[in-house]
């Protein structure tokens, strides 16, 4: 798989949506309470996913890990679901926390899987 391209493409999509959302929020003071969703989409979506892509590029052996496809899907879905869940929680008066909880678990699980992959495939690998 081309994990660097997948992660960076997903990151760029999150950035574009996050920027557009931020511009929309800034047009009205009434929308300012929505800023945590914007911030999480940019941080978990743009920054984290882009870093995963860059690390995959620097350590191509990560793509050989059996956990790689699972980590990729979980990390991307987690970032998007967490941000959307935050937006839903804010707009619904925090009556519906299921999506933000599921997304947050996805983000954490994606990070845990990445750490396991990195330690197993890259950090412990012998230098050539």
C-alpha positions in Angstrom: 0.0 0.0 0.0 1.0 3.6 -0.5 0.4 4.7 3.1 2.3 8.0 2.8 0.0 9.1 0.0 -3.1 7.8 1.7 -2.3 9.6 5.0 -1.2 12.8 3.4 -4.2 12.9 1.1 -6.6 12.4 4.1 -4.7 15.0 6.0 -5.0 17.5 3.2 -8.7 16.9 3.0 -9.1 17.4 6.7 -7.1 20.6 6.4 -9.2 22.0 3.6 -12.5 21.2 5.4 -11.0 22.5 8.7 -9.9 25.8 7.1 -13.3 26.3 5.4 -15.1 25.4 8.6 -12.9 27.9 10.5 -13.7 30.6 8.0 -17.4 29.9 8.3 -17.1 30.0 12.2 -15.3 33.3 12.1 -18.1 35.0 10.2 -20.4 35.0 13.3 -19.7 35.3 17.0 -22.6 33.0 17.5 -20.7 30.2 15.8 -17.5 30.6 17.9 -18.5 27.9 20.4 -18.0 25.4 17.5 -14.3 26.1 17.4 -13.3 22.9 19.3 -14.5 20.8 16.4 -12.5 23.0 14.0 -9.4 22.7 16.2 -9.6 18.9 16.5 -10.1 18.4 12.8 -7.0 20.4 12.1 -4.9 18.8 14.8 -6.1 15.1 14.7 -6.9 15.3 11.0 -4.2 17.5 9.4 -1.3 17.4 11.8 -1.5 13.8 13.1 -2.4 12.1 9.8 0.2 14.1 7.9 2.9 13.1 10.4 1.8 9.4 10.1 2.3 9.8 6.3 5.7 11.4 6.7 6.9 8.8 9.1 5.7 6.1 6.8 7.7 7.8 4.0 10.8 7.9 6.2 10.4 4.3 7.4 8.9 2.3 4.4 9.2 -0.9 6.4 6.1 0.2 8.4 4.0 -0.8 5.3 5.0 -4.4 5.9 3.4 -4.5 9.3 0.2 -6.6 9.5 -1.3 -3.8 11.6 -0.7 -1.2 8.9 -4.0 -1.3 7.1 -6.0 -1.5 10.3 -4.0 1.5 11.8 -4.6 3.5 8.6 -8.3 3.0 8.6 -8.7 3.5 12.4 -6.6 6.6 12.5 -8.4 8.3 9.6 -11.9 7.4 10.7 -11.1 8.3 14.3 -9.9 11.8 13.4 -13.0 12.5 11.3 -15.4 10.9 13.7 -14.0 12.7 16.7 -14.2 16.1 15.1 -17.7 15.4 13.8 -18.7 14.0 17.2 -17.5 17.2 18.9 -19.6 19.3 16.6 -22.6 17.1 17.3 -22.0 17.2 21.0 -21.8 21.0 21.0 -24.8 21.5 18.8 -27.0 19.0 20.6 -26.1 20.3 24.1 -23.9 17.3 24.8 -26.8 14.9 24.7 -25.1 12.7 22.1 -21.5 11.9 23.1 -21.3 8.5 21.4 -19.6 9.7 18.2 -17.0 11.8 20.0 -16.2 8.9 22.4 -15.9 6.5 19.5 -13.8 8.9 17.5 -11.5 9.6 20.5 -11.1 5.9 21.0 -10.2 5.5 17.3 -7.6 8.3 17.5 -6.0 6.7 20.6 -6.1 3.2 19.1 -4.6 4.5 15.9 -1.8 6.0 17.9 -1.3 2.8 19.9 -1.1 0.7 16.7 1.3 3.2 15.2 3.5 3.0 18.2 3.5 -0.8 18.2 4.3 -0.8 14.5 7.1 1.7 14.8 8.7 0.0 17.7 8.4 -3.4 16.0 9.5 -2.4 12.5 11.5 0.7 12.7 12.9 1.5 16.1 14.2 -2.0 16.7 15.4 -2.6 13.2 19.1 -3.0 12.7 20.9 -0.4 10.7 22.0 -1.6 7.3 
